[in-house]
Amino acid sequence: MKIAIISDTHDNLATLDKFLAHIKKNPVGAIIHCGDIAEGETLARLAKNFPGPILAVFGNMDYRQSVEAAAQKFSGQIQLFKDFGHTHIGGLRIGFCHFPEAAKRACENNRFDFVFYGHTHKPWLETINGCQLANPGTLAGMFYQATFAILDAGTKKLELKIVSRLALS
């Protein structure tokens, strides 16, 4: 199964739509959002245009009541965690949060194969105690190019995608 990892959308619907067009052509089984969705409308748009499970955490720029309301509206599809989320997909133990410090601590405790985070907007990958610590960058394209990541749970390969380089036609 392939998993899309996104972060820091900051209500940028234009790049969100490009991301959604990409995963429609290149299907994924789940989406993990590492925070800074911003408004609940953005989370609702994601849910309306992706039929699979969406796992998300809050970031520091989220309007929490709005995001919580959207998550409740799509409660069968969206699982919203406060500060740190975790799941098992394809035999992989995956953790995700918004802040890099919490992500690093999670890798250090040897409970996860992958830990994803956001906040810095900068794509990043490093290995700590055999755990892959990764930031998919910013889907909003703020400070850096708009990016996201795709994890193939079968091969454990993580690939960074740059939105401006996607073939969307």
Secondary structure as UniProt FT lines:
FT   STRAND          2..6
FT   TURN            10..11
FT   HELIX           13..25
FT   STRAND          30..33
FT   HELIX           40..49
FT   STRAND          54..57
FT   TURN            60..61
FT   HELIX           64..73
FT   TURN            74..77
FT   STRAND          78..81
FT   STRAND          84..89
FT   TURN            90..91
FT   STRAND          92..97
FT   HELIX           100..108
FT   TURN            109..110
FT   STRAND          114..116
FT   STRAND          124..128
FT   TURN            129..130
FT   STRAND          131..135
FT   TURN            139..140
FT   STRAND          146..152
FT   TURN            153..156
FT   STRAND          157..162
FT   HELIX           163..165
//
